[in-house]
Amino acid sequence: MLETRTHDVTGVSPAAGPADADAALQALVERDLAPLTARIDREGLYPEDFLREAGRLGAFNRHLASQNASGTTDIASAIRATEVISAECMTTGFVAWCQNACAWYVENSASDTLKREALPRLANAEALGATALSNPMKWFANIEDLKLSAERVDGGYVVSGALPWVSNLGEDHYFGAIFRTTGANPRPVMALINCSDPGFSLTPCPEFTALEGSRTFGCHFDRVFVPDEHVLADALPEYIRRIRPGFVLLQMGMGLGLIDGCIQTMREANETLSHVNGYLDDQVGELEEALEDGRAACYALSETPFDESEGFFADVLQMRLTGSELSLRASQSALLHAGARGYLANAAAQRKLRESYFVAIVTPAIKHLRKELARIHAH
């Protein structure tokens, strides 16, 4: 089962499955996304039309108090929407998380300009966005060096450097990036970048074994000017402490949705193979119980996304770690339940196995999570 340290929380969301709260989104997934899933996986088709329609349905504004009708930061509802998408196609669930994360940065920033000009468009997917925080998160954890640097100029910064891969990008897409300033007062600064900015360019990545439809590119900054109005945070440590629980919690929609999809694959296999699948280690009932426990714990943590304590963040990281481990377990079981039919090129079982490894290696990866948890628990 998924486990997390108990916290005192109020107003805990019910552990209802995501489909209960998202009938319209589920119908959109079945009508518009499901017929494309194999092409997204095998041909690298980018599900842009689906993303924009999901945005019109409100899939990407639930965690943005300034952009939804309830005026609340409903992280749990945002996670549930990503679950619905990821249960069918985790590539699309991943880019949905990218969209959510980009808007999350702007919502919690000090830039009135970005909140006025970019945030409403990101919230309804009129504009599409991404996160380039993989490298900075590893830098914060002393895993690798920061790859972008900037010099201060009149009215802003000039940024240079390169990032190896950032997803959900395209012409006129936004993404959040962190660079280190040079000069007398070197410090990290975070800003919103647009792919159409002069001096910025995208380069194709080598082919991946999964997630090919995620529009992942290398990003090159050749003296890209970033105006002060596009700075998300200059006092970065305080800003990161504010956004990091939500950033990580929103990722849980990928894993929880994937696990849900794996359970469905197992049910389908059991229609003809239950007499022999009963000898496998992980059964549908066991994984269903673990999934519902995980949802309840995840939604409970989501009630207090602005808790900046190290103890709370350790709980979030533990949830994310155990979600990765259960994703691997569920996808392996799904393939074993399906047998040879699950090994076919278009089979859901083998695709979900490959997707589950992405849950385990996307930043923060399992090894990164364990390193951070060891650091926190050592203090």
C-alpha positions in Angstrom: 0.0 0.0 0.0 1.0 3.6 -0.4 1.9 5.0 3.0 2.7 8.5 4.3 3.1 10.0 7.7 -0.1 11.2 9.2 -0.7 15.0 9.2 -3.5 17.0 10.8 -5.5 18.2 7.8 -9.0 19.6 7.5 -11.5 19.2 4.7 -9.9 16.1 3.3 -11.1 15.3 -0.2 -13.0 12.1 -0.6 -11.1 9.2 -2.2 -13.6 8.8 -5.0 -12.2 7.7 -8.3 -11.4 10.4 -10.8 -14.2 9.4 -13.3 -16.8 10.2 -10.6 -15.9 13.9 -10.7 -14.9 14.2 -14.4 -17.6 12.7 -16.6 -17.2 15.4 -19.3 -13.4 15.0 -19.4 -13.8 11.2 -19.4 -16.1 11.4 -22.4 -13.6 13.6 -24.2 -10.8 11.1 -23.5 -12.9 8.3 -24.9 -14.1 10.2 -27.9 -11.0 12.2 -28.9 -7.9 10.8 -27.2 -8.4 7.0 -27.1 -8.5 6.7 -30.9 -5.1 8.5 -31.1 -3.2 6.8 -28.2 -1.3 4.2 -30.4 -0.3 7.0 -32.8 0.8 9.3 -30.0 3.0 6.4 -28.6 4.4 4.9 -31.8 4.4 7.9 -34.2 5.0 10.8 -31.8 1.7 12.5 -32.6 1.3 15.5 -30.4 -2.3 15.7 -28.9 -2.6 19.5 -29.3 -6.3 19.5 -30.2 -7.2 17.3 -27.2 -5.2 19.6 -24.9 -7.0 22.7 -26.1 -10.4 21.1 -25.7 -9.5 19.8 -22.3 -8.5 23.3 -21.3 -11.9 24.6 -22.5 -13.5 22.1 -20.2 -11.5 23.5 -17.3 -9.0 20.6 -16.9 -6.1 23.0 -16.3 -7.5 25.8 -14.0 -8.6 23.8 -10.9 -5.4 24.5 -9.0 -5.4 28.2 -9.9 -7.5 30.2 -7.4 -7.5 33.3 -9.6 -8.7 31.4 -12.6 -11.5 29.1 -11.5 -15.1 29.8 -10.5 -14.6 28.4 -6.9 -11.7 30.7 -6.2 -9.8 27.8 -4.5 -6.5 26.1 -5.0 -7.9 22.7 -5.6 -4.8 20.6 -6.2 -6.7 17.3 -5.7 -9.1 18.1 -8.5 -6.3 19.0 -10.8 -4.7 15.6 -10.0 -7.9 13.8 -10.7 -8.1 15.4 -14.1 -4.6 14.3 -14.9 -5.5 10.8 -13.7 -8.4 10.6 -16.2 -6.1 11.5 -19.0 -3.1 9.3 -17.9 -5.3 6.2 -17.4 -5.7 6.2 -21.2 -2.4 7.8 -22.4 0.3 8.9 -20.0 2.1 10.9 -22.7 -0.9 13.2 -22.8 -1.1 13.0 -19.0 2.5 14.2 -18.8 2.0 17.2 -21.1 -1.1 18.0 -19.0 1.1 18.1 -16.0 3.5 20.4 -17.8 0.6 22.7 -18.6 -0.5 22.7 -14.9 3.0 23.3 -13.7 3.6 26.3 -16.0 0.4 27.9 -14.9 1.3 27.1 -11.2 4.5 29.1 -11.6 2.7 32.2 -12.9 -0.1 32.0 -10.4 2.4 32.1 -7.5 4.7 34.7 -9.0 5.0 38.4 -8.3 4.5 39.4 -11.9 1.3 41.3 -12.5 2.1 41.4 -16.2 2.3 37.6 -16.6 -0.8 37.1 -14.4 -2.7 39.5 -16.7 -1.2 38.5 -20.1 -0.2 34.8 -19.8 -2.0 33.1 -16.9 -5.6 33.3 -18.3 -4.4 31.8 -21.6 -2.5 29.0 -19.9 -5.5 28.2 -17.6 -7.8 27.5 -20.6 -5.0 26.1 -22.9 -5.3 28.9 -25.4 -1.6 29.1 -24.7 0.4 25.9 -24.0 3.2 25.7 -21.5 6.0 23.7 -19.9 8.4 23.4 -17.1 12.2 23.5 -17.4 12.9 22.8 -13.8 14.6 19.3 -14.2 18.1 20.8 -14.3 17.5 23.4 -11.4 15.9 20.7 -9.2 19.0 18.6 -9.7 21.1 21.6 -9.0 19.3 22.3 -5.8 20.0 18.7 -4.8 23.7 18.9 -5.7 23.3 16.4 -8.5 24.4 18.6 -11.5 25.4 22.2 -12.3 22.9 24.9 -13.4 23.0 25.1 -17.2 21.7 28.7 -17.8 23.5 31.9 -16.9 22.4 35.6 -17.4 23.9 39.0 -17.2 22.0 42.0 -15.9 21.1 44.7 -18.5 18.8 47.7 -18.6 15.2 46.4 -18.1 16.0 42.7 -17.6 18.5 39.9 -18.2 20.3 38.4 -21.2 20.3 34.6 -20.9 22.7 32.1 -22.5 23.1 28.3 -22.2 21.3 25.1 -23.2 18.9 22.6 -21.6 19.0 19.0 -23.0 15.3 18.4 -23.0 12.1 20.3 -22.2 8.6 18.9 -23.0 5.4 20.3 -24.3 7.1 22.9 -26.4 6.3 24.5 -29.8 6.0 27.8 -31.5 4.8 30.5 -29.0 4.7 28.0 -26.1 5.8 29.2 -22.6 8.0 27.6 -20.0 9.5 28.4 -16.7 13.3 28.4 -16.4 15.9 29.2 -13.8 19.2 30.9 -14.6 22.1 32.1 -12.4 23.1 35.8 -12.7 26.7 36.8 -13.2 28.5 39.9 -11.8 28.7 41.4 -8.3 25.6 39.6 -6.8 25.3 36.1 -8.4 22.0 34.5 -7.6 19.4 32.2 -9.2 16.4 33.9 -10.9 13.3 32.3 -12.4 11.5 33.7 -15.4 8.9 32.8 -18.0 10.3 32.2 -21.4 8.5 32.1 -24.7 9.7 29.9 -27.6 9.3 32.8 -30.0 11.7 35.0 -28.1 14.6 36.2 -30.3 17.8 34.2 -29.8 15.9 31.1 -28.5 15.8 27.9 -30.6 14.6 24.3 -30.3 16.5 21.3 -31.5 15.2 17.7 -31.9 16.0 15.1 -29.3 17.1 11.6 -30.0 14.1 9.2 -30.2 12.8 8.0 -26.9 11.4 4.6 -26.1 8.2 6.2 -24.9 6.6 9.7 -24.5 7.5 10.5 -28.1 4.3 12.6 -28.5 5.3 15.0 -25.7 7.0 17.5 -28.0 10.4 17.3 -26.2 13.2 19.4 -27.5 16.6 20.7 -26.6 16.5 24.4 -25.7 19.2 26.8 -26.8 19.6 30.4 -25.4 21.8 32.7 -27.5 21.6 35.9 -25.5 17.8 35.8 -25.0 16.5 39.0 -23.5 14.1 38.4 -20.5 12.4 41.6 -19.4 11.9 42.3 -15.7 8.2 41.9 -16.2 8.7 38.3 -17.1 10.6 37.4 -13.9 8.6 34.9 -11.8 10.8 35.2 -8.8 14.1 36.9 -7.8 14.0 36.0 -4.1 14.1 32.4 -5.4 14.5 30.3 -2.3 11.2 31.6 -0.8 9.4 31.1 -4.0 10.6 27.5 -4.5 9.5 26.6 -1.0 6.0 27.9 -1.9 5.6 26.1 -5.2 7.5 22.9 -4.6 4.8 20.8 -2.8 2.2 21.6 -5.5 4.8 21.0 -8.3 5.4 17.4 -7.0 1.8 16.7 -5.9 0.5 17.6 -9.4 2.8 14.9 -10.8 0.8 12.2 -8.9 -1.9 12.4 -11.5 0.4 10.6 -13.9 1.2 7.7 -11.6 -2.3 7.3 -10.2 -3.8 7.4 -13.6 -1.3 4.9 -15.0 -2.0 2.5 -12.1 -5.8 2.8 -12.8 -5.2 2.0 -16.5 -3.0 -1.0 -15.6 -5.8 -2.4 -13.4 -8.2 -2.0 -16.3 -5.8 -3.9 -18.5 -5.7 -6.7 -15.9 -9.5 -6.9 -15.7 -9.7 -7.2 -19.5 -7.1 -10.0 -19.5 -9.0 -11.8 -16.7 -12.0 -12.1 -18.9 -10.3 -15.1 -20.6 -7.2 -15.8 -18.4 -8.5 -15.5 -14.8 -8.0 -19.3 -14.3 -4.3 -18.9 -14.7 -3.7 -15.3 -13.8 -4.7 -16.2 -10.2 -1.2 -17.6 -9.8 0.4 -14.2 -10.3 1.7 -12.2 -7.3 -0.3 -9.0 -7.8 -4.1 -9.3 -8.2 -6.7 -6.7 -9.3 -8.1 -6.4 -5.8 -4.7 -5.9 -4.2 -3.8 -3.1 -6.6 -7.2 -1.5 -6.3 -6.8 -1.3 -2.6 -3.3 0.2 -2.9 -4.6 2.7 -5.5 -7.5 3.9 -3.3 -5.2 4.2 -0.3 -2.8 6.2 -2.4 -5.6 8.5 -3.7 -6.8 9.2 -0.2 -3.3 10.0 1.1 -2.5 12.1 -2.0 -5.7 14.1 -1.9 -5.2 14.7 1.9 -1.7 16.1 1.3 -3.2 18.3 -1.4 -5.3 20.1 1.1 -2.3 22.1 2.4 -0.1 22.8 -0.7 1.4 25.9 0.8 2.8 24.2 3.9 6.4 25.1 3.6 7.8 22.9 6.4 10.4 20.3 5.7 8.3 17.6 7.4 5.4 18.2 5.1 7.6 18.2 2.0 9.2 14.9 3.1 5.6 13.5 3.1 5.1 14.8 -0.4 8.4 13.3 -1.6 7.6 9.9 0.1 4.2 9.9 -1.6 5.8 10.6 -5.0 8.4 7.9 -4.4 5.9 5.2 -3.4 3.7 6.2 -6.4 6.6 5.5 -8.7 7.2 2.2 -7.1 3.6 1.2 -7.3 3.5 2.3 -11.0 6.3 -0.1 -11.8 4.6 -2.9 -9.9 1.2 -2.4 -11.5 2.6 -2.1 -15.0 4.6 -5.3 -14.7 1.5 -7.1 -13.4 -0.5 -5.8 -16.3 1.9 -7.2 -18.8 2.1 -10.5 -17.0 -1.7 -10.7 -16.8 -2.0 -10.0 -20.6 0.6 -12.5 -21.5 1.7 -12.7 -25.2 -1.1 -10.4 -26.3 0.3 -7.7 -24.1 3.6 -7.9 -26.0 2.0 -6.9 -29.3 3.2 -3.6 -30.8 -0.1 -1.8 -30.2 -1.0 -3.5 -26.9 -1.8 -1.3 -23.9 0.1 -3.5 -21.5 3.6 -3.1 -23.0 3.0 0.7 -23.5 2.0 1.1 -19.9 5.2 -0.7 -18.8 7.3 1.7 -20.8 5.3 4.7 -19.4 5.7 3.5 -15.9 9.5 3.7 -16.2 9.0 7.4 -17.1 7.1 7.9 -13.9 10.1 6.5 -12.1 12.8 8.5 -13.9 11.2 11.9 -14.6 12.5 14.6 -12.2 12.3 13.9 -9.4 13.4 10.4 -10.2 13.4 7.6 -7.6 17.1 8.1 -6.9 16.6 11.8 -6.6 13.7 11.3 -4.2 15.6 8.9 -2.0 18.6 11.3 -1.9 16.3 14.2 -0.8 14.5 12.1 1.8 17.8 11.0 3.2 18.9 14.7 3.5 15.7 15.8 5.2 15.7 12.9 7.6 19.4 13.5 8.5 18.5 16.8 10.1 
